[in-house]
Amino acid sequence: MRVSSQGVTVVALLADPDAPTDIAQRIARILPDRLAEKAGQGRRFDVKVISEPFTSGSEDPPTLMRRIIDRGSAENWDIVVALTDLPLHAHGRKIVVDLSHEHGLALLSLPSLGCLRLQTRARRAVEEAVLGLVGPQVTGAEGLPPGQPLLGPFAGRLAPIHRGQVGDEETADLRYVVSGPRGYLRVLLGMVRANRPWRLVSSLSKALAAALATGAIATLDSTSWSLSGALSAPRLVIAMVGSVGLMIGWLIVDGELWHRSTEGSPEARQRARLYNTSTVLTVGIGALVCYVGLMVINLVWALFILNGRVFASLTGTPLHATEYLTLSWFVASVATVAGALGSGLESDEAIRAAAYSTREKERRLMLQGDHG
């Protein structure tokens, strides 16, 4: 690790594009003051954010660490903390952070921090990583004592994170991982958050337009009135599940979001399952939000436009709150089917962002373009 002669430690936050870069930029605004306060002894820090697809084409931690070393060797950086939204694996465990005290490097996998308070957790992780890497310099120690857990506070705050195995041939000398069902769920939810499902919802404008038009017309149709009144609650639930499932399936198939691993290793198959599960959950959240929104809009439209006497004369049932709700529920299912078909008119760019595998392809193309 190099230390600047001016007494300023230069920290580079090397971040993958999209969410990691956004997180790194927010961290960089407050990181220098927080590091200076915690490090003490007059130490000053200069934090830079570099956004580039350093994970493109590889999810192997040792390979990524070598890339970070090569990238940092060409710059006047004392410490490099790399942030990625890819789930990283080693020895059957999901990596949270890899550190190399010799090279002043840290590799942080954001999904392993979970989905709640991600910005705060990422900031704490970066702080602890940097302080752990400069610790020997600050205290004047000649080296890292064997087995000393420099990131002890980090692991304690973000349990169930614990220390993991590091191979003899690896660049990293300290690793923190998550494991077990709780760790798997933590990574999965972190991946869903990294997919940013709210961005998918806002991008389905043509699908929503088709669904709203269908819902507006169906609300005025006497056949819809009769059917909604005749269907039992279980059938309405089946219609809802079927319509939402149709939209999820259509978006995944039409957007080519399903990840097929070309490798036969257990880790590759596990990675593919993680990718596909996170994609289904992401698209599912988007579809459910659209469904609820359609139901609310249909209810408001029905309250405004329907006439109780006309409704009762055609259906033989008075127009009460139950009829409004069941009609809006039924129409939302019909409109969601129309929205699924309308989603075929959308640009694939926003839909593809809901899948890790397609974002990886885009980053690879970006890297090729930079080198071209």
Buried (B, 14 or more C-beta within 10 A) or exposed (E): BBBEEEEBBBBBBBBBBBBBBBBBEBBBEEBBEBBBEEBEEEBBBBBBBBBBBBBBBBBBBBEBBBBBBEBBEEEEBBBBBBBBBBBBBBEEBBBBBBBBBBBBBBBBBBBBBBBEEBEEBBBBBBBBBBBBBBBBBBEEEEEBEEEBBBBEBBBEBBEEBBBBEBEEEBBBEBBBBBBEEEBBEBBBBBBBBBBBBEBBBEBBBBBBBBBBBBBBBBBEEEEBBBBBBEBEEEEBEEBBEEBBBBBBBBBBEBBEBBBEBEEEEEBBEBBBBBBBBBBBBBBBBBBBBBBEBBBEBBBEBBEEEBEEEEBBEEBEBEBEEEBBBBBBBBBBBBBBBBBBBBBEEBEEEBBBBBBBBBBBBBBBEBBEEEEE
